[in-house]
Amino acid sequence: MTEARRRRIEEVLRRRQPDLTVLLENVHKPHNLSAILRTCDAVGILEAHAVNPTGGVPTFNETSGGSHKWVYLRVHPSIQEAISFLKEKGFRVYATALREDALDFREVDYTQPTAILLGAEKWGVSEETLALSHGAIKIPMLGMVQSLNVSVAAAVILFEAQRQRLKAGLYEHPRLDPELYQRVLEDWLRK
Ligand code: SAM
């Protein structure tokens, strides 16, 4: 490992945001999962969460650009357990949903611990899951088509979160506690 590579790894790790994440409810297409993880890396997400309909380990493809090496993916047995896990850690869970009563996604304060819940390509977030979340958010759609591709929706919302966090100075100092920082650093240096 060169000194430059180590420096780069540390720079990126110092910008990781342990209190911003996504939760994917049955997003099963490898190119969508891969594109979302690539966005997570760009925005500084340390760990993403998923519930996989097949019960197996989700699969990635080249769309990830290798980002799945740098963004941990925690797979939960059910959406209920995933949401409880996040709530216990103090996250507010916002479900993306194309509903009349959903908030415009720009109205959320993403500097607070936030999880963005994204739904399956065909069905979206289920009603039961929506009821477990802290609220519904949507990206206004002004065209003919009803919804965006799930990875595009993830990017639009996560870059708003990045914008708010940049403004709040949250990328300026390491956000991981020293023990976790050291653990992740050792893992990343082995990659
Ligand atoms: N028929 C589905 C529905 O009504 O939710 C469409 C699902 S959409 C193709 C897949 C996922 O992308 C959604 O569950 C949501 O997570 C996200 N999504 C797509 N367009 C969105 C929008 N305009 N606002 C918020 N989320 C959106």
Boltz pocket constraint, residues with backbone or C-beta under 6 A from the ligand:
constraints:
  - pocket:
      binder: B
      contacts: [[A, 96], [A, 97], [A, 98], [A, 117], [A, 118], [A, 119], [A, 120], [A, 121], [A, 122], [A, 123], [A, 124], [A, 125], [A, 137], [A, 138], [A, 139], [A, 140], [A, 141], [A, 146], [A, 147], [A, 148], [A, 149], [A, 150], [A, 151], [A, 153], [A, 154]]
      max_distance: 6.0
